[in-house]
Amino acid sequence: MDWDPEFQWNEVNIDHCQRHGVTPEVVAAVASNAPKLFLDTDPDHSGSDFLIGPDADNRYWTVVLLGLGHDVWRPITGWPSTNTEIRRYNGA
């Protein structure tokens, strides 16, 4: 994926993401290292998409994003990817 997103951060989403081990640096690393974007079709979720991919240390992360338009995204939350999410990333 050739992608140059802009991420919007504020105190609220930084604090929430950091409680799950996700920092702006982790999101930037995943976004620059072969991520895959998946549409979130669950109407109960606050995000619109999931970003799944490895960071620089090849640790996989899942980040919930809210699309704001024109490649601008607000990270909502995230976590170390589950085995199911890694399989989804790998196309299984």
C-alpha positions in Angstrom: 0.0 0.0 0.0 1.5 3.3 -1.1 0.0 5.5 1.5 0.8 8.9 3.0 -1.8 9.5 5.7 -2.1 12.3 8.1 -3.1 11.4 11.7 -5.0 13.7 14.0 -4.0 13.5 17.6 -5.4 15.2 20.7 -5.1 14.6 24.4 -8.1 12.3 24.4 -7.0 9.8 21.7 -3.3 9.9 22.8 -4.3 9.0 26.3 -6.7 6.3 25.3 -4.3 4.7 22.8 -1.4 4.8 25.2 -3.4 2.8 27.7 -3.4 0.1 25.1 0.3 0.4 24.3 -0.3 2.4 21.1 1.6 5.6 20.7 1.8 8.1 17.8 5.2 6.6 17.0 3.7 3.0 16.8 0.9 4.2 14.5 3.4 6.1 12.3 5.7 3.0 12.1 2.8 0.7 11.2 1.5 3.2 8.6 4.9 3.2 6.9 5.6 -0.5 7.0 3.3 -2.3 4.6 0.0 -1.8 6.4 -3.4 -3.0 5.2 -6.6 -1.1 5.8 -9.8 -2.9 6.4 -13.3 -1.4 6.4 -15.1 -1.8 9.8 -18.6 -2.9 9.0 -19.8 -3.2 12.6 -22.2 -0.3 13.3 -21.5 -0.5 17.0 -17.9 0.6 16.6 -16.8 4.2 16.6 -14.1 3.8 14.0 -14.5 3.4 10.3 -11.5 1.3 9.5 -8.8 -1.0 11.0 -5.2 -0.6 10.1 -3.2 -3.8 10.6 0.5 -4.2 10.1 3.9 -4.6 11.6 6.0 -2.0 13.3 9.8 -1.6 12.8 10.4 -4.6 15.1 7.9 -6.8 13.1 5.4 -6.7 15.9 1.8 -6.6 14.5 -0.6 -3.9 15.7 -4.3 -3.3 15.0 -5.3 0.4 15.1 -8.9 1.6 14.9 -9.2 4.7 12.7 -11.9 7.2 12.0 -11.7 8.5 8.5 -12.0 12.3 8.3 -11.5 12.6 4.6 -8.6 13.2 2.2 -6.3 10.7 3.9 -6.8 12.3 7.3 -7.4 9.8 10.1 -8.1 10.0 13.8 -6.7 7.0 15.7 -9.4 5.9 18.2 -7.7 2.9 19.9 -5.4 0.0 19.2 -3.8 -3.1 20.5 -1.2 -5.8 19.7 -2.8 -7.8 16.9 -4.4 -11.1 17.7 -3.6 -14.2 15.7 -6.9 -13.8 13.9 -6.0 -10.3 12.9 -2.5 -11.3 11.7 -4.1 -14.1 9.6 -6.5 -11.5 8.1 -3.5 -9.3 7.3 -1.8 -12.2 5.6 -4.9 -12.9 3.5 -5.9 -16.2 5.2 
